[in-house]
Amino acid sequence: MTLRRFLRARDHDVGKASAMLLKFVAWRREAVPGGVGGVMPADLVRTELSQDKARMGGVDRAGRPVLLVFPAKHFSADRDMAEHKRLVVYLLDRISARIPRGQDKFMCIVDLKGWGYANSDVRAYIAAIEIMQGYYPERLGKALMVHVPYIFMKAWKMVYPFIDTNTRDKVRALSLQLRTDCSK
């Protein structure tokens, strides 16, 4: 299944997929204790986890596990880029481990409620996208952005060129307001 994902990510070009896989193995040895077989320990991202920037949800209609992300809880002035990258790896490891047999993708819901300029961290967004695209290829099934404020689109325009075409096709911005009062 892993080989298949790397092949799909490189349009079934064996040479490119092999190079991508070898790059992944080398990166994983350096980035994660235990290397390819290891998982990012929670101890290394304790500060980021304490800020409740993401949660694991249930599953979507297609049976994909759901990752909920809250960028309004991320402040660029307070971030440690190394720990941020470890958090991304930790979350992707955790959501990938929840993918059931016969499924190879997850759903991501990005809730931008309360997001503003203080939360705008283009470098952190690009780092997260590069990790997902380069080392977790073909894992993202769909990404939905909800509560998208107008000012977010300025940051999005800076990040958009760093997203490959296959990933772009999976991202949808919804300008809906979720109803919290179900009595109406």
Secondary structure, 3 states (H helix, E strand, C coil): CHHHHHHHHCCCCHHHHHHHHHHHHHHHHHHCCCHHHCCCCHHHHHHHHHCCCEEEEEECCCCCEEEEECHHHCCHHHCCHHHHHHHHHHHHHHHHHCCCCCCCCEEEEEECCCCCHHHCCHHHHHHHHHHHHHHCCCCEEEEEEECCCCCHHHHHHHHHHHCCHHHHCCEEECCCCCCCCCCC
